[in-house]
Amino acid sequence: MINVLAIGRNSYQNSLDLCVTSRALGASEITFIGKKDARLVNYINRMNSKWGGKFKVSFAKSCEEFLKTSDKAIKIYLTRYGTSFQEKSAMIITYKRIVLIVTDKEDVDYINKISDFKISITSQPHCRAASIAVFLHEYYKGRELAMHFENAAYKISQNGATEIKK
């Protein structure tokens, strides 16, 4: 189970990008810090009903509040200032319960302190959705690309046609 913890939200579209990227590539849930955005929840619920899966969007008042409920999960902070993912990947892929932390801020002291790993996807500027995508792809070793989403009403076939189940 991988839960993404997203700290800071710039725009609805930016938050939606984090949601759909996390969902499509194998995360179970994304939690945003701050006020609930019903549009995000509704969008993902509609996506789940059409495309399958049980991906969840949730909200917490603070990092501390959220992390108290995730104390048994390994906390991985994705930042360009961390240790190279390649250096730690063999160890990281052994963990099954992960909180993957992304933030729109350059440096967050609290997150630095509580993280089990500070991982750099690349040392160059990049967006949070890209870091999530690369991490999940490496974690699942490409298997996420063939993932089956249960109860999908829509399915893209190999020839590119959309099949709609009724």
LUMDRENVEX-446083 format. One record per residue (C-alpha): chain; residue number from 1; residue in three letters; x, y, z. Coordinates in steps of 0.02 Angstrom, whole numbers. Each point is the difference from the previous one (the first is absolute). Example, Ala and Ser with C-alpha at 12.3 -4.5 7.8 and 13.67 -1.06 7.14 Angstrom:
% LUMDRENVEX-446083
+--------+-----+---------+--------+--------+--------+
! cadena ! num ! residuo !      u !      v !      w !
+--------+-----+---------+--------+--------+--------+
!      A !   1 !     ala !    615 !   -225 !    390 !
!      A !   2 !     ser !     69 !    172 !    -33 !
+--------+-----+---------+--------+--------+--------+
***
This chain:
% LUMDRENVEX-446083
+--------+-----+---------+--------+--------+--------+
! cadena ! num ! residuo !      u !      v !      w !
+--------+-----+---------+--------+--------+--------+
!      A !   1 !     met !      0 !      0 !      0 !
!      A !   2 !     ile !     70 !    167 !    -53 !
!      A !   3 !     asn !    -82 !    159 !     62 !
!      A !   4 !     val !     58 !    165 !    -73 !
!      A !   5 !     leu !      5 !    147 !    120 !
!      A !   6 !     ala !     -8 !    163 !    -97 !
!      A !   7 !     ile !     48 !    155 !     97 !
!      A !   8 !     gly !    -50 !    165 !    -77 !
!      A !   9 !     arg !   -122 !     23 !   -144 !
!      A !  10 !     asn !     28 !    127 !   -135 !
!      A !  11 !     ser !   -155 !    -24 !   -106 !
!      A !  12 !     tyr !   -141 !   -121 !    -30 !
!      A !  13 !     gln !     84 !    -61 !   -160 !
!      A !  14 !     asn !    165 !    -29 !     89 !
!      A !  15 !     ser !    -87 !   -100 !    136 !
!      A !  16 !     leu !    -98 !    -98 !   -129 !
!      A !  17 !     asp !    162 !    -44 !    -90 !
!      A !  18 !     leu !     67 !    -72 !    163 !
!      A !  19 !     cys !   -159 !   -101 !     23 !
!      A !  20 !     val !    -11 !    -76 !   -174 !
!      A !  21 !     thr !    187 !    -36 !     -8 !
!      A !  22 !     ser !     -1 !    -86 !    170 !
!      A !  23 !     arg !   -156 !    -99 !    -44 !
!      A !  24 !     ala !     55 !    -56 !   -172 !
!      A !  25 !     leu !    170 !    -59 !     59 !
!      A !  26 !     gly !    -50 !   -102 !    151 !
!      A !  27 !     ala !    -19 !    107 !    156 !
!      A !  28 !     ser !   -149 !    -43 !    111 !
!      A !  29 !     glu !    -40 !    173 !     64 !
!      A !  30 !     ile !     53 !    182 !      0 !
!      A !  31 !     thr !    -19 !    112 !    151 !
!      A !  32 !     phe !      7 !    189 !    -13 !
!      A !  33 !     ile !     36 !    112 !    147 !
!      A !  34 !     gly !   -132 !    133 !     20 !
!      A !  35 !     lys !   -181 !     33 !    -37 !
!      A !  36 !     lys !   -101 !   -135 !    -89 !
!      A !  37 !     asp !    -26 !     29 !   -186 !
!      A !  38 !     ala !   -160 !    -90 !    -49 !
!      A !  39 !     arg !     38 !     25 !   -186 !
!      A !  40 !     leu !    155 !   -110 !     14 !
!      A !  41 !     val !    -92 !   -135 !     97 !
!      A !  42 !     asn !   -146 !      1 !   -123 !
!      A !  43 !     tyr !    114 !     -4 !   -152 !
!      A !  44 !     ile !     98 !   -150 !     65 !
!      A !  45 !     asn !   -160 !    -90 !     54 !
!      A !  46 !     arg !    -69 !     22 !   -177 !
!      A !  47 !     met !    165 !    -59 !    -72 !
!      A !  48 !     asn !     -3 !   -156 !    111 !
!      A !  49 !     ser !   -179 !    -40 !    -53 !
!      A !  50 !     lys !     46 !     14 !   -185 !
!      A !  51 !     trp !    177 !    -68 !     -3 !
!      A !  52 !     gly !     -4 !   -113 !    153 !
!      A !  53 !     gly !    103 !     -9 !    157 !
!      A !  54 !     lys !    -21 !     62 !    178 !
!      A !  55 !     phe !    119 !    149 !      4 !
!      A !  56 !     lys !    -43 !    121 !    140 !
!      A !  57 !     val !     24 !    187 !     25 !
!      A !  58 !     ser !      4 !     59 !    180 !
!      A !  59 !     phe !     45 !    156 !     97 !
!      A !  60 !     ala !     85 !     32 !    167 !
!      A !  61 !     lys !     16 !    158 !    103 !
!      A !  62 !     ser !    188 !    -20 !     23 !
!      A !  63 !     cys !    147 !   -112 !    -43 !
!      A !  64 !     glu !     15 !    -48 !    182 !
!      A !  65 !     glu !   -182 !    -54 !      9 !
!      A !  66 !     phe !     15 !   -106 !   -156 !
!      A !  67 !     leu !    167 !    -78 !     45 !
!      A !  68 !     lys !    -65 !    -58 !    171 !
!      A !  69 !     thr !   -116 !   -118 !    -94 !
!      A !  70 !     ser !    142 !    -60 !   -112 !
!      A !  71 !     asp !    129 !    -40 !    132 !
!      A !  72 !     lys !     35 !   -176 !    -65 !
!      A !  73 !     ala !     31 !     57 !   -178 !
!      A !  74 !     ile !    172 !     49 !    -64 !
!      A !  75 !     lys !      5 !    185 !    -40 !
!      A !  76 !     ile !     88 !     49 !   -161 !
!      A !  77 !     tyr !     22 !    183 !    -41 !
!      A !  78 !     leu !     26 !     31 !   -186 !
!      A !  79 !     thr !    113 !    151 !    -21 !
!      A !  80 !     arg !    140 !     49 !   -117 !
!      A !  81 !     tyr !    113 !     21 !    152 !
!      A !  82 !     gly !     -1 !   -181 !     58 !
!      A !  83 !     thr !     96 !   -159 !    -28 !
!      A !  84 !     ser !    -11 !    -68 !   -177 !
!      A !  85 !     phe !   -146 !   -121 !    -21 !
!      A !  86 !     gln !    116 !   -122 !    -88 !
!      A !  87 !     glu !    108 !    -12 !    156 !
!      A !  88 !     lys !   -146 !    -50 !    112 !
!      A !  89 !     ser !   -120 !    -86 !   -120 !
!      A !  90 !     ala !     48 !   -178 !     48 !
!      A !  91 !     met !    -44 !     38 !    182 !
!      A !  92 !     ile !   -154 !    106 !    -37 !
!      A !  93 !     ile !    -87 !   -130 !   -108 !
!      A !  94 !     thr !     -2 !   -121 !    147 !
!      A !  95 !     tyr !   -123 !    112 !     94 !
!      A !  96 !     lys !   -186 !    -30 !    -26 !
!      A !  97 !     arg !    -74 !    144 !    101 !
!      A !  98 !     ile !     64 !    167 !    -63 !
!      A !  99 !     val !    -47 !    181 !     22 !
!      A ! 100 !     leu !     72 !     92 !   -149 !
!      A ! 101 !     ile !     18 !    184 !     45 !
!      A ! 102 !     val !      5 !    140 !   -128 !
!      A ! 103 !     thr !     -4 !    185 !     35 !
!      A ! 104 !     asp !     -5 !    159 !   -101 !
!      A ! 105 !     lys !    124 !     81 !    118 !
!      A ! 106 !     glu !    188 !    -12 !    -23 !
!      A ! 107 !     asp !     36 !    -62 !    176 !
!      A ! 108 !     val !   -115 !    -50 !    141 !
!      A ! 109 !     asp !     89 !    -22 !    167 !
!      A ! 110 !     tyr !   -133 !   -111 !     80 !
!      A ! 111 !     ile !     -5 !   -116 !   -150 !
!      A ! 112 !     asn !    189 !    -11 !     -3 !
!      A ! 113 !     lys !      0 !    -55 !    182 !
!      A ! 114 !     ile !   -135 !   -133 !     -9 !
!      A ! 115 !     ser !     45 !    -76 !   -168 !
!      A ! 116 !     asp !     81 !   -171 !     -1 !
!      A ! 117 !     phe !     72 !     39 !   -171 !
!      A ! 118 !     lys !     33 !    163 !    -92 !
!      A ! 119 !     ile !      5 !    -56 !   -181 !
!      A ! 120 !     ser !     50 !     96 !   -153 !
!      A ! 121 !     ile !    -81 !    -54 !   -162 !
!      A ! 122 !     thr !    111 !    122 !    -94 !
!      A ! 123 !     ser !    110 !    145 !     52 !
!      A ! 124 !     gln !    -88 !    113 !   -125 !
!      A ! 125 !     pro !   -161 !     99 !     28 !
!      A ! 126 !     his !   -154 !   -104 !    -37 !
!      A ! 127 !     cys !   -183 !     -6 !     47 !
!      A ! 128 !     arg !    -74 !   -103 !    140 !
!      A ! 129 !     ala !   -104 !   -107 !   -118 !
!      A ! 130 !     ala !    158 !    -47 !    -96 !
!      A ! 131 !     ser !     90 !    -53 !    159 !
!      A ! 132 !     ile !   -149 !   -107 !     51 !
!      A ! 133 !     ala !     -8 !    -79 !   -173 !
!      A ! 134 !     val !    185 !    -43 !     -6 !
!      A ! 135 !     phe !     -1 !    -67 !    178 !
!      A ! 136 !     leu !   -152 !   -112 !    -28 !
!      A ! 137 !     his !     69 !    -63 !   -166 !
!      A ! 138 !     glu !    165 !    -48 !     82 !
!      A ! 139 !     tyr !    -84 !    -71 !    155 !
!      A ! 140 !     tyr !   -115 !   -114 !   -102 !
!      A ! 141 !     lys !    137 !    -35 !   -130 !
!      A ! 142 !     gly !   -119 !     42 !   -142 !
!      A ! 143 !     arg !   -138 !   -120 !     57 !
!      A ! 144 !     glu !   -116 !    147 !     34 !
!      A ! 145 !     leu !    -15 !     27 !   -188 !
!      A ! 146 !     ala !    -99 !   -162 !    -15 !
!      A ! 147 !     met !   -101 !     21 !    159 !
!      A ! 148 !     his !   -180 !    -60 !     -1 !
!      A ! 149 !     phe !   -130 !    116 !     76 !
!      A ! 150 !     glu !   -150 !    -97 !     66 !
!      A ! 151 !     asn !   -178 !     48 !    -46 !
!      A ! 152 !     ala !     51 !    109 !   -148 !
!      A ! 153 !     ala !   -143 !     56 !   -112 !
!      A ! 154 !     tyr !    126 !     63 !   -129 !
!      A ! 155 !     lys !    148 !    -93 !    -66 !
!      A ! 156 !     ile !    124 !     46 !   -137 !
!      A ! 157 !     ser !     33 !   -151 !   -109 !
!      A ! 158 !     gln !    167 !    -38 !    -83 !
!      A ! 159 !     asn !    -59 !     75 !   -165 !
!      A ! 160 !     gly !    -38 !    166 !     85 !
!      A ! 161 !     ala !   -189 !    -14 !     -1 !
!      A ! 162 !     thr !    -99 !     38 !    158 !
!      A ! 163 !     glu !   -110 !   -142 !     57 !
!      A ! 164 !     ile !   -147 !     51 !    109 !
!      A ! 165 !     lys !    -75 !   -138 !    107 !
!      A ! 166 !     lys !   -182 !     15 !     44 !
+--------+-----+---------+--------+--------+--------+
***
